Every structure is written in C-alpha cells, then in structure tokens.
Amino acid sequence: MHIIIAGDGKVGSNLARQLSAENHDITLIDNNHSVLSASVERMDVMAVHGNCASMDVLLQAGVKEAELLIAATSADEINLLCCTTAHGINPKLHTIARIRNPEYTEQIFAMRNVFALSMSINPEKQAATEIARLLKYPGFLRRDTFAKGRVEIVELRIDASHKLCDVSLADLPGVVGCKVLVCAVLRNGTAVAPGGNFVLREGDRIFVTAPTQNLTTLLKNLGVLTRRARRVTLCGGGRVSYYLASQLDKEGVAVQIIDNDYKRCVELAEQLPNVSVIHGDATDQNLLEVEGLAKCDALVSLTGMDELNMIISLYAKSQGIPQVITKLGHAENRSIIDSLALGSIVCPKDLCCNNIIRYVRAMQNQTGAAISLHTIADGQAEAVEFLVDEHTLHCDTPLKELKLKPNVLIACISQGSKTEIPNGNSTFRKGDYLVVVTSGRGILHQLNDIFA
C-alpha cells in the first residue's frame, strides 16, 4: 500500500519504521530537511521536503495514487488542513490525523466528515486512559484489554521476594489460585514463549493472560497491593495531566498537579476546579515533602522531559510510594530502562502507533481483520484480537487438532459472557473473540493467517 506520513517526528518516524518493515511504500513529508535525510538513511522510504498542507507538496508525494495519509505534525491545525486538502485531491484516500488539543475534541467528532477524517488519534488522551486503568490495579506494570474489557494481558516483574520466583509454570495454578496463562516472558531482554517446564527467575518480566475477573484473585494470592489509588500526585501540567486529572476527578480520586509554569497552573486551576494545582518544581525534594508526597497512593511523572520523569520516579520509589508510573517519549532502550526502578512505563507514541497499525492492517483485509492490537514484550511480540466470522477456518475443531504457524499461541477464547483460557479440547465458533499472541516475524493480517 502507498502511505504518506506527514510529520517526521516521534510518531511519524516510528510509524514509517513499522510500516516500511511490513512492506508498504512510505513517503515522508516534513519541512526539516536534516530530519528527513536521517530517516531516508535509516529506512527504506521516500521523502518530500516542504509544507504537508500545501497542494503542490502533496502532489509531489503522490497523493493521487496514495491509499492512506497520516498527518502527525506537531500542529493540529496543519494536520486537519493536510487531511482536508489531500482528500480534496483524492476522494478515495483514507486519512488519519493526530489531534491533541482538548478544545477540538467535540468539534472533531461532530465535523469529521467536513474535515474528511477516517480516524483521529490523541496520544495524550490515550496515555491518560492507560494510566487511569493502571491506577485501578496497582500491582501490574501494564494492562492491555481485549474482548470488550473481558480479557486482559497484564505485565508483572519477578523479584527475589516474589511468590512466583523459582516456580515452574506447571505449578502456577496452585500458587495463584485461578486459571491464567503466561503467554510470554522477557528474560535478559529476550522474549521467550514458555512451556510447562519453564521456571520463572528473578528479573523476569512475565505477560499473563486472564479473564478480568481473575485479576483481583491473582494479585490477592500473590500478596500484591490491590487497593486502588485514592490520592494521586501528577508531576507536570501538560495535556496528559489534564486528561488524566479530569478522568480521576470524575472517579472521586483526590488529585494534585505540580508544574513550574505559573501561566499553565492558572489555566489548569480554571479548567479543573476540583483539582489542587501547585506552582513549583516537581524535582524539588522539599516541595514534594511539604505537599504530602508520603501520603500519596501513587505518583505519575508527566513532565515533557524523559530525564526529569526518571529522576522524579526514582525519588518516589526511594520514598516508598506504593505505585509509580513514568511517562516516556522515548522507550526504545529497554535494557537501560529495565535497570531502573521506574514503576510502570507509559509511552504515548507507542499507544498511538498501535492503533494506526491496526487500522492499516484492517484496510488491507476488510474481512477478518484485527479488532485490537497491542505490542508486548518490548515490541518482540504482538497480542492481536480477532472476531470469528463465517470466513474463519476450523470452527468447532478442538485446538489439539489444529496446526498453527510457529510462534503463534491462542491465548484466550471469549464466548458471550464466558471467557476461558483454552486447552487442547477447546473450540471456537462464529461470534467468539480470540486473543492470539505471536512472536514470529510474520504479520497476522487476518485470523486465518494463524493456521499453518
């Protein structure tokens, strides 16, 4: 597919890398010549230098022949104008725009046809939603939801004192007291698809599939904190903080925001009357102590600088804060990140890219396309949700009789209100939701791609 990506920033370059790896023809547009040159050297992409909202530049990028345009510049208005102009030139074009300003949320939805938007993405709002979900289950480093919220893949870290340390997966049900499936393990930076004899060791990060109702049981039997946060400190007053504070306030959570920009503090105080907004430096130890950091259930570091977020989170961990969440704009070097006590890591760029990748794959295969897509195990595996339809092969056939492709695992089957971790005798039928985990290089465009 010919895809145009307008904006060669964090989101744009990450999308270009992933989509070019899936053999799409990518054209990048940006007005920064040096950034474009670097991308062309690193990836198999074409580049056009100029203003992506300009008709001439879009024509140079081949918009008449393109099938999808993704507008991901730093300016919402340019993204909207880019999509509208491109669709005017090519009415068959699919368009995706990154829109981050909260003031535009309602009108983008109401006027999506006017702007010719196939889809809009708000990375900061997605990150806020992800953080809010983590705050409900403090024991997990990450939560990915499937089957309309009935199934989740959660991430746990095994330390020396953890109840699962030195436990084999065959003995796991007796320890956790409920049925779960460890679908992947990260050990020394490498993803492993474990078997029943696999023994969990200190330092492992494990990815567990379970029906949502089993999660509380899992945490309780592991002796992990399960009480959701009631008082939360947000360090940094950007868009993620605004969206997150709004959501937590509606849920009755006491929130305080610390930011060093006085003007921004005034804006937040006006927009969020029930939230405590503090003007100050979130890296100031005395300020944190005065504002009651020790009494907080959770701290979320959300400044615009990864380095500051890491420092704040490390300090919070050292002070024994029960839950720490760190926002990172760049989370590529996981070997360094994993060596630091940063709690849960949330990367808005990755959340945004996952949604767009799913949309692209759905465009290629309108029948049987993925409903949701999450990368896990530091991008070394994917968890993909599919709906079983009339075109799906091997319905009502026991799983033990199926031949799946290498490194493909059916992790969960959701049938109406019933959700199960499958065994060899399990079957699926039309209307079921399947969660499939794959660690191979092949792309699962549709459900039938899992079969050998």
MOBELUR-V94022 format. One record per backbone hydrogen bond with DSSP energy under -0.5 kcal/mol. NH is the residue of the N-H (numbers start at 1). CO is the residue of the C=O. Records with the same first field share a line. If there is no record, write none. Layout:
NH = CO + CO
This chain:
3 = 1 + 25
4 = 68
5 = 27
6 = 4 + 70
7 = 5 + 29
13 = 9
14 = 10
15 = 11
16 = 12
17 = 13
18 = 14
19 = 15
20 = 16
21 = 17
22 = 18
23 = 20
24 = 19
25 = 1
26 = 24
27 = 3
28 = 46
29 = 5
30 = 48
33 = 31
36 = 32
37 = 33
38 = 34
39 = 35
40 = 36
41 = 37
42 = 38
43 = 39
45 = 43
46 = 26
48 = 28
50 = 30
52 = 50
54 = 51
58 = 54
59 = 55
60 = 56
61 = 57
62 = 59
63 = 58
65 = 62
66 = 62
67 = 2
68 = 2
69 = 94
70 = 4
71 = 69 + 96
72 = 6 + 70
76 = 74
79 = 75
80 = 76
81 = 77
82 = 78
83 = 79
84 = 80
85 = 81
86 = 82
87 = 83
88 = 84
89 = 85
90 = 86
93 = 90
94 = 67
96 = 69
97 = 119
98 = 71
99 = 97 + 121
104 = 101
105 = 102
108 = 104
109 = 105
110 = 106
111 = 107
112 = 109
115 = 111
117 = 112
118 = 95 + 116
119 = 95
121 = 97
126 = 122
127 = 123
128 = 124
129 = 125
130 = 126
131 = 127
132 = 128
133 = 129
134 = 130
135 = 131
136 = 132 + 133
137 = 133 + 134
140 = 137
141 = 155
142 = 155
144 = 153
146 = 151
149 = 146
150 = 146 + 147
151 = 146
152 = 210
153 = 144
154 = 152 + 208
155 = 142
156 = 206
158 = 204
159 = 157
162 = 159
165 = 162
166 = 200
167 = 164
169 = 198
170 = 196
171 = 168
172 = 169
174 = 171
175 = 171 + 172
176 = 172
177 = 173
180 = 178
181 = 209
183 = 181 + 207
184 = 207
185 = 192
186 = 205
187 = 185 + 190
190 = 187
192 = 185
194 = 192
198 = 195
200 = 167
203 = 158
204 = 201
205 = 186
206 = 156 + 204
207 = 184
208 = 154 + 206
209 = 181
210 = 152
212 = 150
214 = 211
215 = 211 + 212
216 = 212
217 = 213
218 = 214
219 = 215
220 = 216
221 = 217
222 = 218
223 = 219 + 220
224 = 219
229 = 135
232 = 254
233 = 298
234 = 256
235 = 233 + 300
236 = 234 + 258
242 = 238
243 = 239
244 = 240
245 = 241
246 = 242
247 = 243
248 = 244
249 = 245
250 = 246
251 = 247
252 = 249
253 = 248
254 = 230
256 = 232
257 = 276
258 = 234
259 = 278
262 = 260
265 = 261
266 = 262
267 = 263
268 = 264
269 = 265
270 = 266
271 = 267
272 = 268
275 = 272
276 = 255
277 = 275
278 = 257 + 276
280 = 259 + 278
282 = 280
284 = 281
285 = 283
288 = 284
289 = 285
290 = 286
291 = 287
292 = 289
293 = 288
295 = 292
296 = 293
297 = 231
298 = 231
299 = 323
300 = 233
301 = 325
302 = 235 + 300
309 = 305
310 = 306
311 = 307
312 = 308
313 = 309
314 = 310
315 = 311
316 = 312
317 = 313
318 = 314
319 = 315
320 = 317
321 = 316
323 = 297
325 = 299
326 = 344
327 = 301
328 = 346
334 = 332
336 = 333
337 = 333
338 = 334
339 = 335 + 336
340 = 337
342 = 340
344 = 324
346 = 326
348 = 346
350 = 347
351 = 347
352 = 348
353 = 349
354 = 350
355 = 351
356 = 352
357 = 353
358 = 354
359 = 355
360 = 356
361 = 357
362 = 358
363 = 359
364 = 360
365 = 361
368 = 366
370 = 445
371 = 385
372 = 385
374 = 383
376 = 381
380 = 377
381 = 376
382 = 438
383 = 374
384 = 382 + 436
385 = 372
386 = 434
388 = 386 + 432
392 = 389
395 = 392
396 = 428
397 = 394
399 = 426
400 = 424
401 = 398
402 = 399
404 = 402
405 = 450
408 = 405
409 = 437
411 = 409 + 435
412 = 435
413 = 420
414 = 433
415 = 413 + 418
416 = 414
418 = 415
420 = 413
422 = 420
426 = 423
431 = 388
432 = 429
433 = 414
434 = 386
435 = 412
436 = 384 + 434
437 = 409
438 = 382
439 = 407
440 = 407
445 = 443
447 = 368
449 = 446
450 = 447
451 = 448
452 = 403
